[in-house]
Amino acid sequence: MKNEVEKILAEVRPSLQADGGDVELIDVDEKNGIVKVKLQGACSCCPMSSLTLKEGIGRVLKARLDWVKEIEQVN
């Protein structure tokens, strides 16, 4: 499961990097449907980071992996 998440993050990563940010996969809890990530660079302190997380990264993961229920940001 972790590999599947990593592949999808690799697809969205260029958009984040274009704005000076990035994302790191921290944990995958398939049983509870939770993916934990850490936003890095400009994304870590951007006022739009919660929108990026939920509507950007989260939306793509949920659409492509039916077991994903929630995405959480860790510091």
N, C-alpha and C positions, 0 to 999 in steps of 0.2 A: 504494500500500500504506500509506503514511504516513497518508493521509486516513482509511482504514478503521480504523487503530489509534486515531487521534484521536477518531473517532466513538464507539468503544467506551469509551475512557477518559472521554469526556464523560458516558457513562452511569453509570460507577462513581464518578466524581468527587464527586457529592453525598454519598455515604456517607463518603468521606474528609473532606470539608469539614465535615460534621456533628461530627466529632471534632477539628476544628481543624487538619486536614492537607490535603494536596493531592498531585497527581502531575503531573510534567512529562515529556513525551515528548522524549527526547534523540536517539535514533537508531533506525532500522529497517534491519536487514540481512536482506532477504528471502531472499537466496541461502543463508544459513546458518540462517535461521529464528530470529534473535535480535532481541528488542525491548529497548532500553535506556531506562530511565526513572529519574527522580530524584524521590524522595519528599521532600515539603516540609512545612514547618510542624511540627505535632505528630508527624506520621508519620515525620519524618526521624530523630527520636531515641527513638521509642517502642520498648520491648522487643518488641513484637509486630510490628514492621515487616517482618521476614522472612516471617512468616505472612501478613500482609496482601499482600505482594508475590507470594508463590508460590501461596497458596491462594485469594486474592481476585482480584487483578488478573490474574495469570498464568493461573489456571483459566478465567476468562472469555475472555481473548484466545485461548487454545488451543482452547476449545470453539467459538468463532465464526470463527476464522481457521485453517484447517487447515495452513497453512505455518509457523505459530509453533511453535517447538520449545522455546524458552527465553526467560525474561525475566530481565534483569539490572538490578541497581540500581547507579547511578553516583553519586558524591558531587560 
